[in-house]
Amino acid sequence: MAATQRYKVIAFDLYGTLVDNITDESLESAWDALRFELDRDGALYHNNDELRGQFGACFMPDREHMDMDPDFEPDLMDAYRGLLSVLWFDADDDTVQRCAWAFRKAATKHLKLFPGAVELLRRLRKEGYRVVLLSNAQTCYTVPEMKELGLLGEFDAITISSEEGLRKPAKGLFDTVTERNQVSPDEVLMVGNNVHCDIDGARHAGFDTVYLHTDNDPDAGRAQDAATLALEGADYGAVLEYILKHDAVRAPQPVA
């Protein structure tokens, strides 16, 4: 790494930035899958309406917390654990994780890496940058998906909002990047696909930003003004070019 290299850490959002996904948690097949897993452990729910109602009840304390604090991120493992404990089952983490993953997998209609995502991460690491993940997500869903996609070993550090109890655009979540990687805010570049969560939050924390317009982000119209660089689609070639050129112009020039 050159001594004058501006960016030392490249932080990536996950869904919509590296991963193209579609989920539908209203699918009856997803609730069927969850009910089947619970039944395997003796927690019998007679139908999906009963199961949905109990899940809502287990999640209610977190919902109330979210209403009071929009930056709060719950951990859904607590709600899944509640589905078992309310029927007097004291389940271990592996059992709860299996139930959560059964639901998520059945609710997923599409899950695929954007072309070139892994190659970009590997190239950046090869060039000497620390590559980190900063995602609003649930660990019980995201870690199994990253394993399936071959992403889990491609980051130097992973921060998921459900583990922090805090979600983007909260400045505190972005501050974990500088604190854990021992860099200043101006040494971090955030790459994301949501203007409000990724770009506004990162700018407030002092990061430069790259916006990828990959979906129907309602704030996409102000991306050109909000982001350091705004791109159409998952244009990883342009991301890499910007990073390398941005740092190249700061490299020391040989003395004549």
Phi, psi and omega in degrees: 000128180293145183298333182265008183300122184292302181272131175249336181232131172248115182259134181242137161289168182253289187286126183086349180249310176249332185238131176263115184220153174225125176234151178221098184282359176272352183299131177298327180296329178290317179289328174299315182296318179294317181297322178296316180295318178297320180296327178301331181260011176090001180268096188268121170245130190286333180202171184290329178296318178296318181294315179298319179297319180289324177297317178299321179293320179292331182271349187304316179302321178291322179297319179295321177296318180296324178295325180278329184224099183295345178275351183286135175242116179284166172252112185294345176303328180295320179291317178296320178297324179296327179298331178272315185293330180294338176257021172071030175251126179263088187274146175279171184298324181297319179294316180296318178299319180298320178293316180297318182291325177300317179293311183299316183296320180287336179274352184271121180263336182205132179210112184204144174289142169294141181304129177091000184297309182295320180299321178296312181300317181293321179295317180297318179294322178297326180282356175103005178274147169277129182249120184233156177255135176225101191231137166280104186195175176251123182304322182295339175263316193287319181297314176299323179293320178295325176296314179300323184272355180075027183262342193301326182265011186264004182240149174281335178203150181230126174236121180242133189302325182296335179277340183261344185070022187211140183234153173299141017265021182304129181301326181301327179288320177293327180297335178297330180294313181291319183293315186280339179255000176054052177230166175270159182304324182284000176260008182243137172243126179259130178245121182204174184241010180234118184298314183293307186284310187275313188277308179299316181297316181294319178298320179297329178277354178097012181270151162284161187219149170236126180256131175248117180273094185245352183212199184266049177303120182295342181260009185303330183298337180254014182296322182300324180275329186279321187265154173296321177218129178244130183234153177267119180080182180277069185273078184291331177299319179289326176298310181297316180299318180297314183296311184292318179290323181300320180277331182296323182290347179261357181290145181297139180267144179296145178281130181290000000 
